[in-house]
Amino acid sequence: MLDMPGRMDKIENQKIVCVAGPTGCGKTRLGVLLAKKFHGEIVSADSMQIYRGMRIGSAAPTEDEMDGIRHYMIGVADPWESWSAARYVETAVPLIDDILNRKKLPILVGGTGLWMEAAVKGEIFAPGYKDSPVRRELEDRLKSEGIEKLLRELSEIDPEAAARLHISDQKRIVRALEVWRETGMTITEHDKISKSRPNRYSAVWIGLRYRDREIQRERLNHRVDEMAKRGLLEEVRALIKISPPDATALQAIGYKELIPVLSGEKTLSDGLEEVKLRTRQYAKRQLTWFRRNRDINWIEWEDSQNFPEALRISTEILMEAGVCY
């Protein structure tokens, strides 16, 4: 669990920048341009770029694309590790604090909205982790007793949580019981306390997206084709060799769809078409998530990505917000 109280007064409400949006919209380049102009460093907020050996499929920035700007949270985990928003916050927040302490501007860049929002909040998650004794016990009970019994138990402990959780949401029901067992506090109480806390950082949000969905579709399709040319299939082959079959990384878009290609169950053409479809669906989900955030200042691309204009607009937004480094 993240331990931050000792530094809260020092860091709270210091300004950071968040560059958000769906995959393939130019976040990496705009982040680098802003970092160069505002003396910043970049903290990636991408749930797949954290893994080693996945640079092509996750579109992690190359050395040339980084353009001398220091980047964090890229290639820091083995592909068989499981990362959550809690683990991301525990790792990313000290990095953000360090950047601030060195009088530089932290710029969060990514498309994993949950992770970005949790980092801005500086959220402290309730204890509990995969394969912990409590988690294992509850999962064993789930198998032997069924979810109905666990949900009835939760309704006695935390009626509010039990009422809002559907019986099919087994993961959250187990999690709610785990929080109670680990802390003596219901997950409803924990969430209310968490929501009442002020944000750790004062974030200025800049979002990138395409105005025309058909143009976005074409761009994403072209992006997958470029990944294939750069060796995506070979990257998938290398990942399989070092990862167990249930590795989190192998479930990522661009990897899961190409595994059958390597086994001869699917043609490369069909595999890439599926990658394109899943990528477009993912971009749609990302946009749905980010639209909930009313603090985002959106920059909409027309038929091309005009970075000089995006930098000009972003500069106006940051200067008006008092980001002067």
C-alpha positions as CSV (number, residue, x, y, z in Angstrom):
1,M,0.0,0.0,0.0
2,L,1.3,3.5,-0.9
3,D,2.6,5.4,2.1
4,M,2.4,9.1,1.4
5,P,1.2,11.1,4.5
6,G,4.6,12.4,5.4
7,R,5.0,14.2,2.0
8,M,1.5,15.2,1.4
9,D,1.8,18.8,2.5
10,K,4.9,19.3,0.4
11,I,3.5,17.9,-2.8
12,E,-0.2,18.4,-2.7
13,N,-1.7,20.6,-5.4
14,Q,1.6,21.1,-7.3
15,K,0.9,21.2,-11.0
16,I,1.4,18.4,-13.4
17,V,0.2,17.9,-17.0
18,C,-1.7,14.9,-18.3
19,V,-1.7,14.2,-22.0
20,A,-4.6,11.7,-22.6
21,G,-6.6,10.2,-25.4
22,P,-7.1,7.0,-27.4
23,T,-4.4,5.0,-28.9
24,G,-2.7,6.3,-32.0
25,C,-3.6,10.0,-31.6
26,G,-0.1,11.4,-31.1
27,K,0.2,11.6,-27.3
28,T,3.8,10.6,-27.3
29,R,4.9,13.3,-29.7
30,L,2.9,16.1,-28.0
31,G,4.2,15.0,-24.6
32,V,7.8,15.3,-25.8
33,L,7.2,18.7,-27.4
34,L,5.7,20.0,-24.1
35,A,8.5,18.5,-22.1
36,K,11.1,20.3,-24.3
37,K,9.3,23.6,-24.0
38,F,8.4,23.4,-20.3
39,H,11.5,21.7,-18.8
40,G,9.6,18.5,-18.2
41,E,10.0,14.8,-17.9
42,I,7.5,12.1,-19.0
43,V,5.8,9.4,-16.9
44,S,4.1,6.9,-19.1
45,A,0.6,5.8,-18.1
46,D,0.1,2.9,-20.4
47,S,-0.8,-0.5,-19.0
48,M,1.1,-2.4,-21.7
49,Q,4.2,-0.1,-22.2
50,I,5.3,-1.1,-18.7
51,Y,6.3,-4.6,-19.9
52,R,9.7,-5.5,-21.4
53,G,9.8,-7.0,-24.8
54,M,6.7,-5.3,-26.0
55,R,7.9,-2.1,-27.6
56,I,6.4,-2.6,-31.1
57,G,3.0,-3.9,-30.1
58,S,2.5,-1.4,-27.3
59,A,3.8,1.5,-29.4
60,A,6.4,2.4,-26.7
61,P,8.5,5.4,-27.9
62,T,11.8,4.7,-29.5
63,E,15.0,6.6,-28.5
64,D,14.5,8.8,-31.5
65,E,10.9,9.6,-30.5
66,M,12.0,10.4,-26.9
67,D,14.2,13.0,-28.4
68,G,16.4,13.3,-25.3
69,I,13.5,13.6,-22.9
70,R,13.7,11.4,-19.9
71,H,10.8,8.8,-19.8
72,Y,9.7,6.7,-16.9
73,M,7.5,3.6,-16.5
74,I,8.4,2.0,-19.8
75,G,9.7,-1.5,-19.9
76,V,9.9,-1.8,-16.1
77,A,8.0,-5.1,-15.6
78,D,8.4,-8.7,-16.8
79,P,5.6,-9.9,-19.1
80,W,4.4,-12.5,-16.6
81,E,3.8,-9.8,-13.8
82,S,0.3,-8.6,-13.1
83,W,0.0,-4.8,-12.6
84,S,-3.0,-3.0,-11.2
85,A,-3.8,0.7,-10.7
86,A,-2.7,0.3,-7.1
87,R,0.7,-0.9,-8.1
88,Y,1.1,1.8,-10.8
89,V,0.3,4.5,-8.3
90,E,2.8,3.0,-5.7
91,T,5.5,3.2,-8.4
92,A,4.6,6.3,-10.3
93,V,3.8,8.7,-7.5
94,P,7.4,8.7,-6.0
95,L,8.7,9.4,-9.6
96,I,6.3,12.3,-10.0
97,D,7.3,13.7,-6.6
98,D,11.0,13.4,-7.5
99,I,10.5,15.3,-10.8
100,L,8.6,18.0,-8.8
101,N,11.4,18.2,-6.2
102,R,13.9,18.7,-8.9
103,K,11.8,21.7,-10.1
104,K,10.8,20.0,-13.4
105,L,7.3,19.5,-14.8
106,P,5.9,16.0,-14.6
107,I,3.9,15.1,-17.8
108,L,1.8,11.9,-17.6
109,V,1.3,10.6,-21.1
110,G,-1.0,7.6,-21.8
111,G,-4.3,6.1,-22.6
112,T,-5.0,4.1,-19.4
113,G,-7.4,6.5,-17.9
114,L,-7.9,4.7,-14.6
115,W,-4.2,4.7,-13.9
116,M,-3.8,8.4,-14.8
117,E,-6.7,9.5,-12.6
118,A,-5.5,7.3,-9.7
119,A,-2.1,8.9,-9.9
120,V,-3.5,12.5,-10.0
121,K,-5.6,11.6,-6.9
122,G,-2.6,10.0,-5.3
123,E,-5.1,7.3,-4.4
124,I,-4.3,5.0,-1.5
125,F,-5.8,1.5,-2.2
126,A,-7.0,-0.9,0.4
127,P,-4.7,-3.8,1.2
128,G,-4.9,-7.0,-0.7
129,Y,-2.9,-8.6,-3.5
130,K,-3.0,-11.6,-5.9
131,D,-2.1,-14.9,-4.2
132,S,-2.3,-13.4,-0.7
133,P,-3.5,-15.9,2.0
134,V,-6.9,-14.0,2.3
135,R,-7.4,-13.8,-1.5
136,R,-6.6,-17.5,-1.9
137,E,-9.0,-18.5,0.9
138,L,-11.8,-16.4,-0.6
139,E,-11.2,-17.8,-4.1
140,D,-11.2,-21.3,-2.7
141,R,-14.5,-20.6,-1.0
142,L,-15.8,-19.2,-4.3
143,K,-15.1,-22.6,-6.0
144,S,-16.4,-24.7,-3.2
145,E,-19.4,-22.7,-1.9
146,G,-20.4,-20.6,-4.8
147,I,-20.8,-16.8,-5.3
148,E,-24.3,-16.7,-3.8
149,K,-23.0,-17.5,-0.4
150,L,-20.2,-15.0,-0.6
151,L,-22.7,-12.3,-1.8
152,R,-25.0,-13.1,1.2
153,E,-22.0,-12.7,3.5
154,L,-21.1,-9.4,1.9
155,S,-24.7,-8.2,2.4
156,E,-24.4,-8.7,6.1
157,I,-21.1,-6.8,6.3
158,D,-21.7,-4.1,3.6
159,P,-25.3,-4.0,2.4
160,E,-24.6,-1.0,0.2
161,A,-21.8,-2.8,-1.7
162,A,-23.8,-6.0,-2.0
163,A,-26.8,-4.1,-3.4
164,R,-24.8,-2.4,-6.2
165,L,-22.7,-5.5,-7.2
166,H,-24.3,-8.0,-9.6
167,I,-24.0,-11.6,-8.8
168,S,-21.9,-12.2,-11.9
169,D,-19.3,-9.7,-10.7
170,Q,-17.4,-12.3,-8.8
171,K,-14.1,-10.4,-8.8
172,R,-15.5,-7.3,-7.1
173,I,-17.5,-9.4,-4.6
174,V,-14.3,-11.3,-3.6
175,R,-12.4,-7.9,-3.4
176,A,-15.0,-6.4,-1.1
177,L,-14.8,-9.3,1.3
178,E,-11.0,-9.1,1.1
179,V,-10.9,-5.5,2.1
180,W,-13.1,-6.2,5.1
181,R,-10.9,-9.1,6.2
182,E,-7.7,-7.1,5.7
183,T,-8.8,-3.8,7.2
184,G,-11.9,-4.2,9.3
185,M,-13.4,-1.4,7.0
186,T,-16.0,-2.0,4.4
187,I,-15.1,-1.2,0.8
188,T,-18.0,1.3,0.8
189,E,-16.4,3.1,3.7
190,H,-13.0,3.0,2.1
191,D,-14.3,4.4,-1.2
192,K,-16.1,7.3,0.6
193,I,-12.9,8.2,2.5
194,S,-10.9,8.0,-0.7
195,K,-13.3,10.2,-2.7
196,S,-13.3,12.8,0.0
197,R,-9.6,13.3,-0.1
198,P,-8.2,16.2,-2.1
199,N,-6.2,15.4,-5.2
200,R,-2.5,15.0,-4.6
201,Y,-1.7,17.0,-7.7
202,S,-3.4,19.9,-9.6
203,A,-3.5,18.4,-13.0
204,V,-3.9,20.2,-16.3
205,W,-5.5,17.8,-18.8
206,I,-4.9,18.0,-22.5
207,G,-6.7,15.4,-24.7
208,L,-6.1,14.5,-28.3
209,R,-8.7,12.9,-30.6
210,Y,-9.8,12.8,-34.2
211,R,-12.9,14.7,-35.1
212,D,-13.8,12.2,-37.9
213,R,-14.1,8.6,-36.7
214,E,-13.4,7.3,-40.2
215,I,-10.1,9.1,-40.3
216,Q,-9.3,7.6,-36.9
217,R,-10.2,4.2,-38.3
218,E,-7.8,4.6,-41.2
219,R,-5.0,5.8,-39.0
220,L,-5.3,2.9,-36.6
221,N,-5.4,0.4,-39.5
222,H,-2.2,2.0,-41.0
223,R,-0.6,1.9,-37.5
224,V,-1.1,-1.8,-37.2
225,D,0.3,-2.3,-40.7
226,E,3.4,-0.3,-39.7
227,M,3.8,-2.4,-36.6
228,A,3.7,-5.6,-38.7
229,K,6.5,-4.2,-41.0
230,R,8.6,-3.4,-37.9
231,G,8.5,-7.0,-36.7
232,L,5.4,-7.4,-34.5
233,L,5.0,-11.1,-35.3
234,E,8.7,-11.7,-34.3
235,E,8.1,-9.8,-31.1
236,V,5.1,-12.0,-30.3
237,R,7.2,-15.1,-31.0
238,A,10.0,-13.9,-28.7
239,L,7.4,-13.1,-26.0
240,I,5.9,-16.5,-26.1
241,K,9.3,-18.1,-25.6
242,I,9.9,-16.4,-22.3
243,S,6.4,-16.2,-20.9
244,P,4.0,-18.7,-19.3
245,P,0.8,-19.3,-21.2
246,D,-1.3,-17.3,-18.7
247,A,1.0,-14.2,-18.7
248,T,-0.8,-10.9,-18.6
249,A,1.2,-9.6,-21.5
250,L,0.0,-12.3,-23.9
251,Q,-3.5,-11.1,-23.5
252,A,-2.6,-7.6,-24.9
253,I,-4.0,-6.4,-28.2
254,G,-1.6,-7.2,-30.9
255,Y,-0.2,-10.3,-29.2
256,K,-3.3,-12.4,-28.3
257,E,-4.5,-12.2,-31.9
258,L,-1.2,-13.3,-33.5
259,I,-0.5,-16.3,-31.3
260,P,-2.7,-18.5,-33.5
261,V,-0.8,-17.3,-36.5
262,L,2.4,-18.7,-35.1
263,S,0.7,-22.1,-34.4
264,G,-0.7,-22.2,-38.0
265,E,-4.3,-21.9,-36.9
266,K,-4.7,-18.5,-38.6
267,T,-3.2,-16.6,-41.5
268,L,-1.1,-13.5,-40.9
269,S,-3.6,-11.5,-42.9
270,D,-6.5,-12.7,-40.7
271,G,-4.5,-12.1,-37.6
272,L,-3.7,-8.5,-38.5
273,E,-7.3,-7.8,-39.4
274,E,-8.3,-9.0,-35.9
275,V,-5.6,-6.8,-34.4
276,K,-7.1,-3.8,-36.3
277,L,-10.6,-4.6,-35.1
278,R,-9.6,-4.9,-31.5
279,T,-7.5,-1.8,-31.7
280,R,-10.4,0.2,-33.0
281,Q,-12.7,-1.2,-30.3
282,Y,-10.1,-0.3,-27.6
283,A,-9.8,3.3,-28.9
284,K,-13.6,3.6,-28.7
285,R,-13.5,2.4,-25.0
286,Q,-10.7,4.8,-24.2
287,L,-12.7,7.7,-25.6
288,T,-15.8,6.7,-23.6
289,W,-13.7,6.7,-20.5
290,F,-12.0,10.1,-21.1
291,R,-15.3,11.8,-22.0
292,R,-16.3,11.5,-18.4
293,N,-13.5,13.7,-17.4
294,R,-14.7,17.3,-17.7
295,D,-11.3,18.7,-17.0
296,I,-9.9,17.6,-20.3
297,N,-9.1,20.4,-22.8
298,W,-9.6,18.6,-26.1
299,I,-7.6,19.2,-29.3
300,E,-9.2,17.6,-32.3
301,W,-7.3,16.6,-35.3
302,E,-8.8,17.1,-38.7
303,D,-7.4,15.0,-41.6
304,S,-3.8,15.2,-40.2
305,Q,-1.9,15.8,-37.0
306,N,-0.8,19.4,-36.8
307,F,1.7,19.3,-33.9
308,P,2.8,23.0,-34.2
309,E,-0.8,24.1,-33.8
310,A,-1.3,21.5,-31.0
311,L,1.7,22.8,-29.2
312,R,0.5,26.4,-29.5
313,I,-2.9,25.6,-28.1
314,S,-1.4,23.5,-25.3
315,T,1.0,26.3,-24.4
316,E,-2.0,28.7,-24.1
317,I,-3.8,26.2,-21.8
318,L,-0.7,25.6,-19.6
319,M,0.2,29.3,-19.3
320,E,-3.4,30.2,-18.4
321,A,-3.3,27.4,-15.7
322,G,-0.1,28.9,-14.3
323,V,2.3,26.2,-15.5
324,C,5.5,28.2,-15.9
325,Y,8.7,26.2,-15.6
